[in-house]
Amino acid sequence: MFRATDFSETAACAVEHAVVVAKAFWATLHVLHVLEVEIPDALEGLNYLPLNYFEEIEKRAPEQLKKVIAHEIRESQPVNLVIRRGVPFLEIIRYARDQKIDLIVMGTHGRGAVAHALMGSVAEKVVRKSPCPVLTIRHPQHQFVMP
């Protein structure tokens, strides 16, 4: 079983659910963070990002992953912390396929139709293309916006 995280509040809720499921089934928990290497179109051509931007994020990511699960996991719980670079939904699907993952647990933001059309949804793409079941978790304090 694995959990994809973007370090958001919604992702933290999904981690709680993933830990409960992993503990119940004595499963190894894989916590995956994908560094999106594509620079958004709005920033392209501008010099806002330092040259070592991605390297700095990649250096900090393992510590952030440890913090995400530190209070949720007991010492005996097997956990793999994984960082990949690429397109988030593709890397999540590749990892699930390569590791023969049984269940993906991930947060969903529940954006409105316009935001969804402009940005797309990593969770939706994973649900549609995943080689295994996907459990999506919405933050309990965020309201779903009807399209």
N, C-alpha and C positions, 0 to 999 in steps of 0.2 A: 504494500500500500504506500502511496506517496502523496505528499502535500506540496503544491506549488505556492510560493509566497512572493508577494511584492512589498512586504513590510507595512502594509496598510492596516487600518483597524479591522477591515473586513477580513483580511488575511489572518489576523490574530484570532478572530472568531473561528475561522476554518481550521486553524491549528488545534484549537481546543477540541473540536469535533474529531479531527483526524487522530489525535492522541487517544481519545476514548475508544474509538474503533480499533486502533492498533493494540491497545492494552487488552481489549476484550477478546481479540483473536490471537494474541501473542505474536503479532506480526512485526516485522521490521518496518520502521517508519523512515521513509525517504523524504527529506525536506529539500525542495529544489527552488533555486532562485535563478532566473534567466536575466542576464544583463543584455538589454536591448541595445545592439550596436548601431542601429540606424539612427541618424540624427533627424529629428522632426523637420519637415519642410519649412516650417516657420523660422527655424534657426539656421537653415542652410545658407552658406555664404557669409554668415556673421561670425565674428571671432569671440563669441561668448564662452565657448568651452576651452579650458586649458588643454594643452597638448596631451597631458597624461591623465585626462579626465576618466577614461574607462579603466585605466590601471589603478587609479586611486579608489574607485568604486569597487573594483575587484578585490583589492587588498582589504577593504573594510567589510565586505560582504560575509566572510566566514564568521566574524565576530557578531555581526547582526543576526545571522542565522542561529548562532548559539543562544543569543539573548531571546529570540523568538520562542525557543522551546525549553529554555533553562528551568522555568518554574513549572512546566507541564510534565516533564519526563523524569522518571526515576532512574537511578544509576543502572539498573539491570535491563532497562528497555533498549533494545537495539535501534540505533538511529544512524542514518547516513545523511550527512549534510553535503549538498551538491550545488555547485555553481557552474552555469554554462553561459556562453555568449551566443546570441542569435535572435531569431524571431521567437518571442515567447511561446505562442501556441505550437509552433513546429517543434521546438526543443522539448516541450512538455510531452508531446505525443511520441517523439523519438525516444525519450528517456523511458516512458511507460512501456513502449514496445521492446526496447533493448533489455530492460530489466525484468520483463515479464510481470509487470505490476498488476495487481488484482483490482485495485480501486484507486481512483484519483479523487482527492478532496481539495476543492478550491473555492475561494470567495468570489462572489459576483457583486457588482456595484449597483445593479438595477437602474442604469441610466435611462433617460427618456429616449423616445424614438429618434429625435434629431441628433442627440449626442451619440447614440448607438450607430446611426447611419454615417456620421462623420468619422468616428474613431473605431468602429467595429467593437467586437467583444472577444477578448481572449477566451473567456469561459465558454461562450457560445461555440467558437471554433473548436475548442477542445471537446466539448460535448458531441459535436457533429462528427468529428474525425477520430476520436479516441478508440484504441483497441480494447478498452475495458470500460466498465461502468464509471460514471463521474457523479460525485455528490457535490452539488454547488450549495454554498452557504451564503446567505445574505445577512449583513449586520442587523441585529434585532432593532436597532434604533433608527435605521434608515428606511424610509418609506419607498415602496415600489412606485415608480412613475408610470402610469398607463400610457401606452402610445396613442 
